Amino acid sequence: MVKKPVKSKIDPTELPLNDKLIYLNRVSKVVKGGRRLSFSALVVAGDGNGHVGIGIGKSNEVPEAINKAGAVARKNIIEVKMLDNTIPYETTVKYGAAKVILKPAAPGTGIIAGGSIRAVVEAAGIKNILTKSLGSANKVNVARATILGLSQIKDPKEEIAKRKGIKREAKETSFD
């Protein structure tokens, strides 16, 4: 069973999102008159500051497929919990046959990732991370597994407080 990402609706209009094409696939369908070509595009959208989303678009023309994928990616934006430009703890996620391991890294390590994991992590704004893709090499499923893993990461301070039963209150700031 595949878990869906934990969603909290984020308005993409107020974020300065950048789109990046991860993968473009040419699909041909054999029909009576010959071959009919169409294209599918996998696009990641992120602001480089903890917000990222992926989308797939299909069309008969490349630019139209990329635009559709970008629109879907903007609709599916998630927030990534980060701690000092990395993730707070290690996580392993499986999506279909794709398995992705995401580990926090020390400052200065950089992004040790390949393919679609790198594109998703860069768009999210994570600067130091160690990753490994196991199982499927399907770019779509690896990107979805990465998004799923990043969406499941919770703020460790809030989780500890919740487990201990401590209520954390928002700090009040006065602008007097």
Backbone hydrogen bonds, N-H to C=O, Kabsch-Sander energy under -0.5 kcal/mol:
donor,donor_aa,acceptor,acceptor_aa,energy
3,K,1,M,-0.5
7,K,5,P,-0.5
14,E,11,D,-0.8
15,L,12,P,-1.2
17,L,15,L,-1.7
18,N,46,G,-2.7
20,K,44,V,-2.4
22,I,42,L,-3.0
23,Y,42,L,-1.5
25,N,40,S,-3.3
27,V,25,N,-0.6
27,V,38,S,-3.2
29,K,36,R,-2.7
31,V,29,K,-0.6
31,V,34,G,-3.5
34,G,31,V,-1.6
36,R,29,K,-3.3
37,L,35,R,-0.6
38,S,27,V,-2.6
39,F,59,S,-3.6
40,S,25,N,-2.5
41,A,57,G,-2.8
42,L,23,Y,-2.9
43,V,41,A,-0.5
43,V,55,G,-2.6
44,V,20,K,-2.7
45,A,53,G,-3.1
46,G,18,N,-1.9
47,D,51,H,-1.6
48,G,51,H,-0.6
48,G,123,A,-2.3
50,G,124,A,-3.1
52,V,78,I,-2.0
53,G,45,A,-2.2
55,G,43,V,-2.3
57,G,41,A,-2.1
59,S,39,F,-2.6
65,A,61,E,-1.9
66,I,62,V,-2.3
67,N,63,P,-2.4
68,K,64,E,-2.4
69,A,65,A,-2.3
70,G,66,I,-2.3
71,A,67,N,-2.1
72,V,68,K,-2.2
73,A,69,A,-2.5
74,R,70,G,-2.1
75,K,71,A,-1.3
76,N,72,V,-1.4
77,I,74,R,-0.7
78,I,52,V,-3.0
80,V,50,G,-3.3
81,K,79,E,-0.5
81,K,150,L,-0.5
82,M,80,V,-0.5
83,L,86,T,-3.3
86,T,83,L,-0.7
91,T,102,L,-2.6
93,V,100,V,-2.7
95,Y,98,A,-3.1
98,A,95,Y,-2.1
99,K,134,L,-2.8
100,V,93,V,-2.9
101,I,132,K,-2.9
102,L,91,T,-3.0
103,K,130,L,-3.3
105,A,128,N,-0.8
109,T,106,A,-1.8
112,I,110,G,-0.8
112,I,129,I,-2.9
113,A,111,I,-1.0
117,I,114,G,-1.3
118,R,114,G,-0.8
119,A,115,G,-1.5
120,V,116,S,-2.0
121,V,117,I,-2.7
122,E,118,R,-2.7
123,A,119,A,-2.0
124,A,120,V,-1.6
125,G,121,V,-1.0
125,G,122,E,-0.6
126,I,121,V,-1.8
127,K,85,N,-1.6
128,N,85,N,-2.3
129,I,110,G,-2.2
130,L,103,K,-2.6
131,T,112,I,-2.0
132,K,101,I,-1.8
134,L,99,K,-3.7
134,L,132,K,-0.6
136,S,97,A,-1.8
142,V,138,N,-2.4
143,A,139,K,-2.2
144,R,140,V,-2.4
145,A,141,N,-2.3
146,T,142,V,-2.1
147,I,143,A,-2.3
148,L,144,R,-2.5
149,G,145,A,-2.6
150,L,146,T,-2.6
151,S,147,I,-2.2
152,Q,148,L,-1.5
153,I,149,G,-0.7
159,E,155,D,-2.1
160,I,156,P,-2.3
161,A,157,K,-2.1
162,K,158,E,-2.2
163,R,159,E,-2.4
164,K,160,I,-2.3
165,G,161,A,-0.8
166,I,161,A,-2.5
168,R,166,I,-0.6
169,E,167,K,-0.5
